[in-house]
Structures are given as C-alpha cells and as structure tokens.
Amino acid sequence: MKTGRQHPGRHRAFTLIEMLVSMVIMSFIMIALVTALGQTQNLWNQTQDRAEKFREARIGFETVSRRLSNAILNPYWGYDDAENPTEYARQSELHFVVGPSDVILEASRENCGSAVFFQAPFGYGGEEAGARGGGKDYEKLDDALNCWGYYVEYNSDMEIGRPLRPDFLESSPATSGERMRFRLMEYRLPTERLALFDDDFAAGAPLSEALSSSDINHWFSDSITRVENSSPVAENILTMILTPRAPGKVASQSIEETDIAPDYHFDSRRYQWDDGNSLSEITRHQIPPVIDMTLIALTEASWNRFDESGGDALGLLEFVNSLFTESKRFDEDLKILEEKLASLKLDHRIFSTTIALRSGKWITSPQK
C-alpha cells in the first residue's frame, strides 16, 4: 500500500477563482473608501466655503461686541436741584444711546435696524487718526476718551472710499464697478474732536441743557455723514438688532427685564426730552447692564443674484425697519424676516450674543 509523502514548507496556492473574488472584494472596499473620502472632502469644502462667506461678518460681530462692552458714563451722585435740593440724583457729562437707527439718526440716511453711540477710553487720536486731522500731541494718550458708534447703512463704496480713490474712478462710477451694499459702519471720533463738553454744544446750550433728542444727539448726528468719521467694518450685513435688558425685574418696579427699552430705544438722557415718562428716571445717566445683539449677514453670491435680477434693496430695507418695533415680539419678528429672506432666495446667517457692559451698574433707588 502506497502513502503520500509529506513535504514540509509547501502550502496550497490560491486558485484563480479565489483571486478573482478577493479582487472584487478589494474593489468594493476601495470604492467605499474613495466615496467616503470624497463626501468628507465635499463637506469640508462646503464648511470652509461657508466660513469664508461670513468671515467679514464674524469680524464685525466680534468688533461690536468687544467695543460696546467698554462703553462708560462715569456717573456720580449730585443734587437733583442745586438751588432747592431734596435728594441726590445720578449725574454724568457723557451720553449713551441705542435704538432704531431711523429714529436716533432721524432717517437722514438709508439706515437699517439698530444703532448705538457711546463714549469709551479707546485713545483714538493723534497719529492713529492720521489724515483724519489728528496731531502728534495726542499720540500717547492711550486711555483718552472717544466717541464711538455702530449702525447699518445701505450705501455706495464710491462714497465710503472717496478719499482713497483716484479722480478718474470718482468721476466714472459705471466703469469703476460701484457697489451698493448693506454695510456695518463704525463711527469713531478722535479724542481732539470731542465736543461733549462745549458750552454751546447745541442750539447755544451745553449738553446738559438740551431739550430735544435731536440736540442731544448732535455730537454724532452732525458728523456721522463725514467720510473721515465713519468707515465700513463688514459688507453684506443686512441689519443689526440691539435689545437692552436689565438683570431680572427692576427693584421696586413692576418692569420686566426688556421693559427698560420696550421699543428698543434706550437713552441715558431721556429725562431731558421725555420728562414724565416712567423710563426717564429709571434710565437717567445709566448704561444697560446687558444688551442682546443679533446680526444678520448675507452672502455676496446671493446678494449679487438679487441685485442683478432687479431686486428692490430699499424695499427690503423698509420691510426690515417695519419689524422689530416691540422688544417682546423679537422672536416672532425674526421668524418673519427669515421667511422673507428665504422667499427672496437670499442666503444668510444669524449671529447672536449677549454683551455684558462692564460699567452697567444698574441702580433704581434715589439717594436721600
């Protein structure tokens, strides 16, 4: 009887069918990996593209948040009446105002949403102001007081950039590619131009004696139209909504936290032009401790499509300004606006935050 001989080290080889099956399996695995990698790459590209689209908006959003948190009034306690004092009252030589831009700027421009103007120790002056009129005498005053502000305006880059554009571009907007856009604007006044303490601040009277909101707002309303005082922070910012709030209910008052600005309008000098209103004494020389900020940014591509198709930009501006008139309806108004933008096929993004104002020490009780 014959038996097979064992050959150590020799193994059975793969058959052709096994090789083909393994190659098919490997092909499926490779296809799955390539597909997954492609989807991941597309998702990454989309995320990067979206982030790039709103890069300017994020910069503007962070700029407003950082600057506004430094607003000050430097209030102190003084007699309510120098000749017949009965109690101490808050006093200040500064001014803080936030509200609908078509109200506090008196609709002199194509403004949209909220605007805010305040003072802060930004030390903007001297060489930093450069050609805007500064001088070296103010160069080292890093903590000097400045007037500052933010608002959204529908305007032309021809107007914004006029001091920097060559004459031939100024005189020929058609060939220079004029761009009409909604822009987040920053108002900044060099330290050496601070006019709040002038004896003849407005109508021949100092700021403390002004009796109308237009006179009180004189320090920014007159100079805001000068190109050297305002510049864009970000383009394609449709609107900015600012909602001043107090922390919880105001002590000894039946006022909810949003009721310090039920119409989004908060003025530290309201008592001068709206005497008798319950808000006048509550807000007198005070800064709101908290402001909710919402910024709505559009993409350049979707705005271009809207603009080139003959979209009504001023009609959209009026629509936005017709909303956000009552702070308690904020969520409803925001939803309406989002639906409107979707119907116009305007790609957008909403940025929201709560800004704590460092000097907003909320006090409601008079000092006897």
C-alpha positions as CSV (number, residue, x, y, z in Angstrom):
1,M,0.0,0.0,0.0
2,K,1.4,3.4,-1.1
3,T,1.0,6.5,1.1
4,G,1.5,10.2,0.1
5,R,4.7,11.7,1.3
6,Q,4.6,14.9,3.3
7,H,6.7,17.9,2.0
8,P,7.3,20.3,4.9
9,G,7.2,24.0,3.8
10,R,4.9,23.5,0.9
11,H,1.4,25.2,1.0
12,R,-1.6,25.0,-1.1
13,A,-1.8,28.0,-3.6
14,F,-4.8,30.3,-4.2
15,T,-7.0,29.2,-7.1
16,L,-7.9,31.7,-9.9
17,I,-11.5,31.9,-8.6
18,E,-10.3,32.8,-5.1
19,M,-8.0,35.5,-6.6
20,L,-10.9,37.0,-8.6
21,V,-13.2,37.0,-5.6
22,S,-10.6,38.7,-3.4
23,M,-10.0,41.3,-6.1
24,V,-13.7,42.1,-6.4
25,I,-14.0,42.4,-2.6
26,M,-11.0,44.8,-2.5
27,S,-12.5,46.8,-5.3
28,F,-15.7,47.3,-3.3
29,I,-13.7,48.3,-0.3
30,M,-11.7,50.8,-2.3
31,I,-14.8,52.3,-3.9
32,A,-16.4,52.7,-0.4
33,L,-13.3,54.4,0.9
34,V,-13.0,56.7,-2.1
35,T,-16.7,57.6,-1.8
36,A,-16.4,58.3,1.9
37,L,-13.3,60.3,1.4
38,G,-15.0,62.3,-1.4
39,Q,-18.0,63.1,0.7
40,T,-15.8,64.1,3.6
41,Q,-13.8,66.4,1.3
42,N,-17.0,67.9,-0.1
43,L,-18.4,68.5,3.4
44,W,-15.0,70.1,4.4
45,N,-15.0,72.3,1.3
46,Q,-18.6,73.4,2.0
47,T,-17.8,74.2,5.6
48,Q,-14.8,76.2,4.6
49,D,-16.7,78.0,1.9
50,R,-19.5,78.9,4.3
51,A,-17.0,80.1,6.9
52,E,-15.2,82.2,4.3
53,K,-18.5,83.7,3.1
54,F,-19.2,85.0,6.6
55,R,-15.7,85.8,7.7
56,E,-16.2,89.6,7.5
57,A,-19.5,89.3,9.4
58,R,-17.7,87.4,12.2
59,I,-15.1,90.1,12.4
60,G,-17.7,92.8,12.5
61,F,-19.7,90.9,15.1
62,E,-16.7,90.5,17.4
63,T,-15.6,94.1,16.9
64,V,-19.0,95.5,18.0
65,S,-19.2,93.0,21.0
66,R,-15.7,94.0,22.2
67,R,-16.0,97.8,21.8
68,L,-19.6,98.1,23.1
69,S,-18.7,96.2,26.3
70,N,-16.3,99.1,27.1
71,A,-18.9,101.8,27.0
72,I,-18.8,104.2,30.0
73,L,-20.8,107.1,31.5
74,N,-18.7,107.8,34.6
75,P,-21.8,108.7,36.7
76,Y,-21.7,110.3,40.1
77,W,-24.3,111.5,42.7
78,G,-25.2,115.2,42.8
79,Y,-28.1,117.3,44.0
80,D,-31.3,117.0,42.0
81,D,-31.7,120.8,42.2
82,A,-28.8,123.0,43.0
83,E,-31.0,125.8,44.5
84,N,-33.5,123.6,46.3
85,P,-32.1,120.1,46.7
86,T,-34.3,117.3,48.0
87,E,-32.3,114.3,47.1
88,Y,-29.2,113.1,45.3
89,A,-29.6,112.1,41.6
90,R,-27.3,110.5,39.1
91,Q,-25.3,112.9,37.0
92,S,-23.0,112.4,34.1
93,E,-21.3,114.5,31.4
94,L,-21.4,111.7,28.9
95,H,-24.2,110.1,26.8
96,F,-25.2,106.6,25.8
97,V,-28.0,105.9,23.3
98,V,-29.2,102.8,21.4
99,G,-32.3,102.4,19.3
100,P,-33.8,102.1,15.9
101,S,-31.4,103.9,13.5
102,D,-34.2,105.6,11.6
103,V,-35.2,107.2,14.9
104,I,-32.0,108.3,16.5
105,L,-30.4,109.2,13.1
106,E,-33.7,110.8,12.1
107,A,-33.9,108.9,8.8
108,S,-31.3,111.2,7.2
109,R,-29.6,108.2,5.5
110,E,-30.7,104.7,4.3
111,N,-30.2,103.0,7.7
112,C,-31.5,99.6,8.8
113,G,-32.0,98.1,12.2
114,S,-30.5,99.4,15.4
115,A,-27.7,101.9,16.0
116,V,-25.7,102.6,19.1
117,F,-23.5,105.6,20.1
118,F,-21.4,105.9,23.3
119,Q,-18.1,107.0,24.8
120,A,-15.2,104.8,25.8
121,P,-11.5,105.2,26.6
122,F,-10.1,103.9,23.3
123,G,-7.4,106.5,23.0
124,Y,-8.1,107.1,19.3
125,G,-6.3,110.2,18.2
126,G,-3.1,111.8,17.1
127,E,-1.2,109.7,14.6
128,E,-3.7,106.9,14.7
129,A,-6.3,109.3,13.2
130,G,-3.6,110.2,10.6
131,A,-5.0,112.2,7.7
132,R,-8.3,112.5,9.5
133,G,-7.0,115.5,11.3
134,G,-5.1,114.1,14.2
135,G,-1.8,115.5,15.5
136,K,1.2,114.1,17.4
137,D,0.2,116.0,20.5
138,Y,-2.4,113.3,21.2
139,E,-0.3,110.3,20.2
140,K,0.4,108.9,23.6
141,L,-3.0,109.3,25.2
142,D,-3.9,105.6,25.1
143,D,-6.8,105.9,27.6
144,A,-8.2,109.2,26.3
145,L,-12.0,109.3,25.9
146,N,-13.5,108.9,22.4
147,C,-17.0,109.0,20.9
148,W,-17.9,105.7,19.1
149,G,-20.8,104.1,17.4
150,Y,-22.2,101.4,15.1
151,Y,-25.0,101.3,12.6
152,V,-26.0,99.6,9.4
153,E,-26.4,101.6,6.2
154,Y,-27.2,100.8,2.6
155,N,-24.7,102.9,0.7
156,S,-22.2,103.1,-2.1
157,D,-18.5,102.2,-1.9
158,M,-17.8,105.3,-4.0
159,E,-18.9,107.4,-1.1
160,I,-17.1,105.3,1.5
161,G,-13.8,105.2,-0.4
162,R,-13.8,108.6,-2.0
163,P,-10.7,109.9,-0.2
164,L,-8.7,106.8,-1.3
165,R,-10.0,106.6,-4.9
166,P,-8.2,108.2,-7.9
167,D,-10.1,111.1,-9.5
168,F,-10.9,109.1,-12.7
169,L,-12.7,106.4,-10.6
170,E,-14.7,109.1,-8.7
171,S,-15.9,110.7,-11.8
172,S,-16.9,107.4,-13.5
173,P,-18.9,105.1,-11.2
174,A,-20.1,103.0,-14.1
175,T,-16.6,101.9,-15.2
176,S,-15.3,101.6,-11.6
177,G,-17.8,99.0,-10.6
178,E,-19.8,100.9,-8.0
179,R,-21.1,98.5,-5.3
180,M,-24.3,99.3,-3.4
181,R,-24.3,97.1,-0.3
182,F,-25.7,96.9,3.2
183,R,-22.7,97.7,5.4
184,L,-22.0,97.6,9.1
185,M,-20.4,101.1,9.8
186,E,-18.2,102.2,12.6
187,Y,-18.3,105.8,13.8
188,R,-15.2,107.0,15.6
189,L,-14.3,110.5,16.6
190,P,-10.7,111.3,17.5
191,T,-10.1,112.5,21.1
192,E,-9.2,116.0,20.0
193,R,-12.6,116.4,18.4
194,L,-14.6,115.5,21.5
195,A,-17.3,118.2,21.7
196,L,-19.5,116.9,24.5
197,F,-18.2,119.5,27.0
198,D,-18.7,122.6,24.8
199,D,-20.7,125.3,26.4
200,D,-22.5,125.9,23.2
201,F,-22.9,122.2,22.4
202,A,-26.2,122.5,20.6
203,A,-28.5,125.5,20.0
204,G,-26.2,127.6,22.0
205,A,-26.6,125.5,25.2
206,P,-24.4,122.8,26.8
207,L,-25.4,119.1,26.5
208,S,-27.0,119.1,30.0
209,E,-29.5,121.8,28.9
210,A,-30.6,120.4,25.6
211,L,-34.3,119.8,25.5
212,S,-34.8,117.7,22.4
213,S,-33.4,114.3,21.3
214,S,-32.0,115.8,18.1
215,D,-30.0,118.4,20.1
216,I,-28.7,115.8,22.5
217,N,-27.7,113.5,19.6
218,H,-25.9,116.4,17.9
219,W,-22.4,115.1,18.8
220,F,-22.8,112.2,16.3
221,S,-25.7,113.1,14.0
222,D,-23.9,116.1,12.5
223,S,-20.5,114.5,12.0
224,I,-21.6,111.0,11.0
225,T,-22.0,111.9,7.4
226,R,-18.4,112.9,7.1
227,V,-16.4,110.2,5.4
228,E,-13.4,110.6,7.7
229,N,-15.5,109.8,10.8
230,S,-17.3,106.6,9.5
231,S,-15.9,103.6,7.8
232,P,-17.2,100.1,7.0
233,V,-16.4,97.2,9.2
234,A,-18.2,94.5,7.2
235,E,-20.2,94.3,4.0
236,N,-23.5,92.4,3.4
237,I,-24.7,93.0,6.9
238,L,-28.5,93.4,6.4
239,T,-29.3,94.5,9.9
240,M,-28.2,94.7,13.5
241,I,-30.8,94.4,16.3
242,L,-29.8,95.6,19.8
243,T,-32.0,94.8,22.8
244,P,-31.1,96.5,26.1
245,R,-32.0,94.5,29.2
246,A,-31.8,94.8,32.9
247,P,-30.9,91.8,35.1
248,G,-34.3,90.4,36.1
249,K,-37.1,92.7,37.4
250,V,-36.1,96.2,38.3
251,A,-36.2,96.6,42.0
252,S,-39.3,98.2,43.4
253,Q,-40.7,98.5,39.9
254,S,-43.3,96.4,38.0
255,I,-41.0,96.4,35.0
256,E,-39.8,93.2,33.2
257,E,-36.1,93.0,32.1
258,T,-36.8,94.0,28.5
259,D,-39.0,96.9,29.5
260,I,-36.2,99.3,30.0
261,A,-36.3,99.6,26.2
262,P,-39.8,98.2,25.1
263,D,-39.3,99.9,21.7
264,Y,-35.6,99.1,21.5
265,H,-34.8,102.7,22.4
266,F,-32.6,103.4,25.4
267,D,-31.3,106.9,26.1
268,S,-29.3,107.8,29.2
269,R,-30.6,111.4,28.7
270,R,-34.2,110.6,28.0
271,Y,-35.3,112.6,31.0
272,Q,-34.2,115.8,29.2
273,W,-36.6,115.3,26.2
274,D,-39.3,112.9,27.6
275,D,-39.8,114.2,31.1
276,G,-42.7,112.4,32.8
277,N,-42.2,109.0,31.1
278,S,-41.7,106.3,33.7
279,L,-38.5,105.3,31.8
280,S,-36.9,108.7,32.1
281,E,-35.8,108.4,35.7
282,I,-35.0,104.7,35.5
283,T,-32.6,105.2,32.6
284,R,-31.2,108.6,33.8
285,H,-27.5,108.5,33.3
286,Q,-27.4,104.7,33.3
287,I,-26.0,102.1,30.9
288,P,-28.0,98.9,30.4
289,P,-26.1,96.1,32.1
290,V,-26.9,93.7,29.2
291,I,-27.5,94.1,25.5
292,D,-28.6,91.2,23.3
293,M,-27.1,91.7,19.8
294,T,-28.3,89.9,16.7
295,L,-26.5,90.4,13.3
296,I,-27.9,89.1,10.1
297,A,-25.4,88.6,7.3
298,L,-26.0,87.9,3.6
299,T,-23.7,86.0,1.2
300,E,-22.1,88.0,-1.6
301,A,-23.2,85.5,-4.2
302,S,-26.9,85.6,-3.2
303,W,-26.9,89.4,-3.0
304,N,-25.3,89.6,-6.4
305,R,-28.1,87.4,-7.8
306,F,-30.7,89.5,-6.1
307,D,-29.2,92.8,-7.3
308,E,-28.6,91.7,-10.9
309,S,-32.2,90.4,-11.1
310,G,-33.5,93.9,-10.2
311,G,-34.3,93.2,-6.6
312,D,-35.7,96.1,-4.5
313,A,-33.0,96.8,-1.9
314,L,-34.8,99.8,-0.5
315,G,-38.0,97.8,-0.3
316,L,-36.2,95.2,1.7
317,L,-34.7,97.9,4.0
318,E,-38.2,99.3,4.6
319,F,-39.5,95.8,5.4
320,V,-36.8,95.2,8.0
321,N,-37.5,98.5,9.6
322,S,-41.2,97.7,9.8
323,L,-40.3,94.9,12.1
324,F,-38.5,95.0,15.5
325,T,-40.7,97.8,16.9
326,E,-41.5,95.9,20.2
327,S,-38.8,94.0,22.0
328,K,-41.3,91.4,23.3
329,R,-42.0,90.4,19.8
330,F,-38.4,89.8,18.8
331,D,-38.7,86.1,18.2
332,E,-41.8,86.5,16.0
333,D,-40.2,89.3,14.0
334,L,-37.0,87.3,13.5
335,K,-39.0,84.4,12.1
336,I,-40.9,86.7,9.7
337,L,-37.6,88.2,8.5
338,E,-36.1,84.7,7.9
339,E,-39.2,83.7,5.9
340,K,-38.8,86.8,3.8
341,L,-35.2,86.2,3.1
342,A,-35.9,82.6,2.1
343,S,-38.6,83.7,-0.3
344,L,-36.1,86.1,-1.9
345,K,-33.5,83.3,-2.0
346,L,-31.0,85.3,0.0
347,D,-28.6,83.0,1.7
348,H,-28.0,84.3,5.2
349,R,-26.7,83.6,8.6
350,I,-27.7,84.9,12.1
351,F,-25.1,85.8,14.7
352,S,-26.3,86.3,18.2
353,T,-24.7,87.0,21.6
354,T,-25.3,88.7,24.9
355,I,-23.0,91.6,25.7
356,A,-22.3,92.4,29.3
357,L,-21.4,96.1,29.7
358,R,-18.7,96.3,32.3
359,S,-19.8,99.7,33.7
360,G,-23.5,98.9,33.7
361,K,-24.2,99.2,37.4
362,W,-28.0,99.2,37.5
363,I,-29.4,101.4,40.3
364,T,-33.0,102.4,40.7
365,S,-33.3,103.9,44.2
366,P,-32.7,107.7,44.6
367,Q,-30.2,108.6,47.3
368,K,-31.7,110.7,50.1
